[in-house]
Amino acid sequence: MSYTTIRFTREGAVARITLARPDAANALNPAMAHELLEVAQLCRDDSSVRAVILDAEGKVFCAGGDVQEFAAAGDRLSAELDRLIGIFHPAVEILCTLNAPVIAAVQGVAAGAGLSLLSACSLAVASSNAMFTMAYTGIGLTPDGGATYFLARQLGLRKAEELMITNRRLDTETALAWGLVNEVVAPELLADRVAALAGELATGATAAYGAARRMLLASSMHSLGEQLELEKQTMVSAGASRDGLAGVAAFKAKTKPEFQGR
């Protein structure tokens, strides 16, 4: 399939979504939102996809929403935002609930919706050149893309609110210390490190990964008793799965399990 704002490729069980508007700092516009939604659906519906890499062309990971297009909308700004977010949010929801883990490879600035997008990923590996900022309130707007959900959980309310009202710029050392990213590597090592990590995860218990992700998302809506019941139901289901049976059998035999992702 041909896309104009992203690239979508496959390397075996690993899918790669690449933001590809480098001349516009990979800013999010309706076309990109549509294409992100389409490829997210493809990853969801194809069980042979067992890990996803989200990366970007050029020096900037994603500068957020396309403010130039916002400005051109004039008095229609509210309607344009409604249209854009109405496409972007379903894409985020699919990406953060996939069975396949999604790894963000952050090579440069992640601002606004770019920071929201990476916060929705399973894991984030950053180049030491990367930088992170919310930026929304700096132009009188408010966070979207799940930022108020994910950052509050990943960083804690105090730090999340600090980012959202001060638009502080975080370097990679601070982002790592705060828990915004999982790992920081030298720029020249980023692509290889993320590819190796994706390859490793693509051989894992994909269905169990997805179930764990979805249980974590559900935890804020449940009482302890409800979450314990969800854990029970999910564990029982995993125990009937091919991967669950194979994993336990391999443990007994002291061999490495060969997971099929289901």
VEXZA-200723 format. One record per residue (C-alpha): residue in three letters; z, y, x negated. Coordinates in steps of 0.05 Angstrom, whole numbers, padded with zeros to 5 digits, always signed. Layout:
BEGIN
alaZYX ...
END
This chain:
BEGIN
met+00000+00000+00000 ser-00014+00071-00022 tyr+00038+00126-00021 thr+00034+00200-00039 thr+00107+00218-00055 ile+00135+00152-00082 arg+00111+00090-00118 phe+00131+00020-00095 thr+00122-00039-00141 arg+00146-00110-00148 glu+00165-00150-00210 gly+00183-00219-00184 ala+00245-00213-00141 val+00258-00141-00162 ala+00228-00084-00121 arg+00223-00014-00151 ile+00222+00050-00111 thr+00202+00109-00154 leu+00207+00181-00129 ala+00141+00211-00149 arg+00138+00286-00137 pro+00155+00307-00208 asp+00120+00375-00201 ala+00167+00390-00143 ala+00229+00362-00179 asn+00223+00300-00133 ala+00249+00342-00076 leu+00255+00309-00008 asn+00205+00329+00045 pro+00183+00295+00110 ala+00128+00256+00075 met+00177+00228+00024 ala+00228+00212+00078 his+00174+00174+00117 glu+00154+00134+00056 leu+00225+00119+00036 leu+00238+00092+00106 glu+00175+00049+00103 val+00192+00017+00036 ala+00265+00008+00056 gln+00241-00031+00117 leu+00196-00073+00072 cys+00255-00090+00027 arg+00298-00107+00087 asp+00246-00152+00119 asp+00225-00190+00056 ser+00278-00241+00036 ser+00243-00251-00031 val+00267-00181-00052 arg+00334-00195-00085 ala+00347-00130-00122 val+00319-00059-00116 ile+00314-00005-00169 leu+00311+00067-00146 asp+00286+00113-00201 ala+00243+00175-00209 glu+00186+00205-00248 gly+00194+00265-00293 lys+00256+00300-00318 val+00292+00307-00251 phe+00318+00249-00210 cys+00317+00289-00145 ala+00332+00363-00134 gly+00351+00352-00061 gly+00313+00377-00001 asp+00249+00417-00012 val+00278+00487-00006 gln+00209+00518-00013 glu+00188+00482+00050 phe+00253+00502+00083 ala+00239+00575+00067 ala+00168+00570+00094 ala+00195+00544+00160 gly+00227+00612+00174 asp+00261+00613+00242 arg+00239+00541+00253 leu+00286+00518+00198 ser+00335+00483+00245 ala+00279+00444+00278 glu+00249+00425+00210 leu+00317+00401+00186 asp+00326+00360+00249 arg+00258+00327+00237 leu+00270+00313+00163 ile+00341+00285+00171 gly+00319+00244+00231 ile+00273+00205+00183 phe+00316+00207+00120 his+00380+00180+00151 pro+00350+00115+00177 ala+00322+00103+00107 val+00391+00114+00077 glu+00424+00068+00128 ile+00375+00012+00112 leu+00382+00020+00037 cys+00458+00018+00039 thr+00460-00045+00082 leu+00407-00088+00048 asn+00425-00156+00023 ala+00391-00138-00042 pro+00434-00092-00085 val+00403-00024-00098 ile+00411+00004-00169 ala+00399+00079-00180 ala+00371+00096-00248 val+00387+00169-00258 gln+00349+00201-00315 gly+00362+00274-00300 val+00389+00322-00248 ala+00412+00292-00182 ala+00426+00349-00133 gly+00436+00354-00058 ala+00401+00297-00023 gly+00388+00266-00091 leu+00463+00259-00102 ser+00472+00234-00031 leu+00418+00182-00042 leu+00448+00155-00106 ser+00517+00153-00075 ala+00490+00106-00022 cys+00465+00056-00075 ser+00504-00006-00096 leu+00506+00015-00169 ala+00486+00076-00209 val+00467+00077-00282 ala+00456+00146-00313 ser+00424+00173-00375 ser+00470+00215-00417 asn+00422+00272-00400 ala+00437+00268-00325 met+00475+00320-00285 phe+00503+00319-00214 thr+00515+00373-00162 met+00519+00379-00087 ala+00487+00448-00081 tyr+00483+00448-00004 thr+00534+00502+00010 gly+00503+00546-00044 ile+00445+00558+00005 gly+00489+00559+00067 leu+00474+00488+00088 thr+00518+00426+00094 pro+00514+00356+00063 asp+00472+00301+00092 gly+00446+00233+00070 gly+00514+00201+00077 ala+00547+00245+00024 thr+00608+00260+00066 tyr+00618+00185+00078 phe+00604+00156+00009 leu+00631+00211-00037 ala+00696+00215+00001 arg+00705+00140-00009 gln+00680+00138-00081 leu+00715+00200-00108 gly+00771+00213-00059 leu+00775+00271-00010 arg+00800+00322-00060 lys+00744+00313-00110 ala+00690+00304-00057 glu+00710+00370-00023 glu+00712+00404-00091 leu+00639+00383-00103 met+00618+00406-00034 ile+00650+00475-00033 thr+00645+00496-00107 asn+00578+00462-00123 arg+00608+00444-00190 arg+00559+00411-00239 leu+00584+00345-00266 asp+00562+00319-00333 thr+00556+00244-00343 glu+00623+00237-00377 thr+00658+00268-00317 ala+00615+00230-00267 leu+00634+00165-00301 ala+00708+00183-00303 trp+00707+00202-00229 gly+00671+00138-00208 leu+00606+00171-00186 val+00566+00127-00233 asn+00581+00058-00261 glu+00551+00065-00330 val+00522+00117-00377 val+00470+00099-00430 ala+00426+00135-00480 pro+00362+00162-00448 glu+00318+00114-00486 leu+00359+00054-00462 leu+00361+00071-00387 ala+00299+00034-00364 asp+00314-00029-00402 arg+00388-00030-00381 val+00371-00022-00307 ala+00316-00074-00310 ala+00363-00123-00343 leu+00417-00110-00291 ala+00368-00117-00234 gly+00341-00182-00263 glu+00411-00210-00268 leu+00429-00191-00197 ala+00364-00219-00170 thr+00387-00289-00189 gly+00453-00281-00152 ala+00480-00296-00083 thr+00439-00243-00047 ala+00464-00257+00023 ala+00536-00254-00001 tyr+00522-00188-00036 gly+00495-00158+00029 ala+00553-00185+00070 ala+00603-00155+00021 arg+00568-00087+00024 arg+00568-00086+00099 met+00642-00106+00103 leu+00659-00049+00057 leu+00621-00001+00102 ala+00656-00028+00163 ser+00726-00024+00133 ser+00737+00049+00151 met+00725+00035+00224 his+00772-00024+00230 ser+00846-00036+00233 leu+00874-00084+00182 gly+00873-00140+00233 glu+00801-00127+00252 gln+00779-00125+00179 leu+00816-00190+00165 glu+00780-00222+00223 leu+00713-00196+00197 glu+00729-00224+00128 lys+00746-00292+00160 gln+00681-00294+00201 thr+00639-00273+00141 met+00672-00324+00095 val+00662-00380+00145 ser+00589-00361+00152 ala+00581-00359+00077 gly+00612-00428+00073 ala+00556-00455+00116 ser+00501-00421+00075 arg+00458-00454+00022 asp+00485-00409-00031 gly+00557-00420-00011 leu+00549-00496-00011 ala+00510-00494-00077 gly+00561-00447-00110 val+00621-00491-00093 ala+00584-00554-00114 ala+00564-00523-00180 phe+00636-00501-00193 lys+00660-00573-00181 ala+00606-00600-00227 lys+00620-00545-00279 thr+00547-00523-00278 lys+00514-00456-00266 pro+00495-00447-00193 glu+00423-00436-00174 phe+00425-00387-00116 gln+00367-00379-00068 gly+00390-00315-00036 arg+00407-00346+00031 
END
